[in-house]
Amino acid sequence: MTTKPQPQPGIMDIALYVSGESKVEGKTEVLKLSANENPYGFSDKAKEAYLRSAVNLHRYPNTDHAPLREAIAEIHGIDAGRIICGVGSDEVLQFIVHSYAGVGDEVIVTEHGFSMYPILARMVGATPVEVKEKTRVVDVDSILSAVTPKTRVVFIANPANPTGTMIGEDELYRLAKGLPRNVILVIDSAYAEFAEGYDGGKAIVNEFANVVMTRTFSKLHGLGGMRIGWGYAQREVIDVLNRVRQPFNLSETQMTVAAAAVRDTDFAERCVRENARWRDWLRNALVQMGVGCDESYANFVLARFSNPDEAAACNVALKADGIIVRPVGSYKLPNCLRITVGDEAACRRVIHVIATFKGIR
Ligand SMILES: *Cc1c(COP(=O)(O)O)cnc(C)c1O
């Protein structure tokens, strides 16, 4: 017998999640481009809903999230009965590992994949199995060849964070088709709205009983501070996930704000348009300066420097100007900095500092 309480297997192997920094020592006017937040804030309608919700704080929220699920279903053209809502999409991802993986099981993640995935696998005692990507793009063949009888869940983000790259619908289908039917494929579509013409994986979910798509209000809708996300899958999976969800996981405020945000399609469309415009501008400006940059399908770009030292030095130069971006050494991209696409002024400022750093201006 041990002399102290022992945490469950895997828990002490978790390296704590590191979020984008938000402060620079000695600077008051910082430009935060480290967490893929919306530079245009959030919808006025969401703000009105937030204020309206203040009269009901003594009431428990509804447990079935019906009004929010109906708003999402209406806007996305999907079945409200196959949606589950969570405290950020992170909670929906947690429902998935909690329900489908455990001690001794394997969870496939990719080389530069979102750092929450291995954390979630370890939370339930499962082993994260990391597979190679192909020049910063998820590689369907390396995922399929890593599948073993112990595999329970595969996590990919499409578009991916922090690379900004994505795989096409044909490759997604090939992945879904190639996986054993007992393995859950998670298509994390946190950035789906920024990829023109992409449905986030909705059609694949309709076709495969083992695919879950997750979405968030944190990125396009600018509500990272409110913590709301959702998942879409076939009914049997949603029924399983609802069993591990706490009945009051979302407050009335979270739900009414999210419903107002999803219905404000004018605001969302404007943000998508501006993002696409300044994302292309940023990428072109970087490439012209000799800084590598893959085409991004998200609301950030990944600036690729010649080596880790140059990336670190550029990060120092940006910080000295009060600009916070995201070093991604922990994502096996030590020569890169992830930069959120800000508004016009932010993009111009960031490029000005990088150009000065490169000795170009
Ligand atoms: C930001 C992000 C999320 C969203 O997290 P929330 O919990 O909804 O705020 C999910 N997946 C990826 C890849 C992300 O970058």
The ligand as an SDF file (V2000), in Angstrom:
LIG
                    3D

 15 15  0  0  0  0  0  0  0  0999 V2000
   -8.9470   27.0640  -30.6990 C   0  0  0  0  0  0  0  0  0  0  0  0
   -9.0860   25.6370  -31.0300 C   0  0  0  0  0  0  0  0  0  0  0  0
  -10.1480   24.8950  -30.5320 C   0  0  0  0  0  0  0  0  0  0  0  0
  -11.2600   25.5630  -29.8040 C   0  0  0  0  0  0  0  0  0  0  0  0
  -11.1780   25.4740  -28.4740 O   0  0  0  0  0  0  0  0  0  0  0  0
  -12.3900   26.0000  -27.5950 P   0  0  0  0  0  0  0  0  0  0  0  0
  -12.3370   25.0530  -26.4420 O   0  0  0  0  0  0  0  0  0  0  0  0
  -13.6500   25.8280  -28.3830 O   0  0  0  0  0  0  0  0  0  0  0  0
  -12.1050   27.4110  -27.2660 O   0  0  0  0  0  0  0  0  0  0  0  0
  -10.2340   23.5590  -30.8680 C   0  0  0  0  0  0  0  0  0  0  0  0
   -9.3290   22.9890  -31.6790 N   0  0  0  0  0  0  0  0  0  0  0  0
   -8.3210   23.6760  -32.2050 C   0  0  0  0  0  0  0  0  0  0  0  0
   -7.3820   23.0160  -33.1440 C   0  0  0  0  0  0  0  0  0  0  0  0
   -8.1500   25.0230  -31.8770 C   0  0  0  0  0  0  0  0  0  0  0  0
   -7.1270   25.7130  -32.3750 O   0  0  0  0  0  0  0  0  0  0  0  0
  1  2  1  0
  2  3  1  0
  2 14  2  0
  3  4  1  0
  3 10  2  0
  4  5  1  0
  5  6  1  0
  6  7  2  0
  6  8  1  0
  6  9  1  0
 10 11  1  0
 11 12  2  0
 12 13  1  0
 12 14  1  0
 14 15  1  0
M  END
$$$$
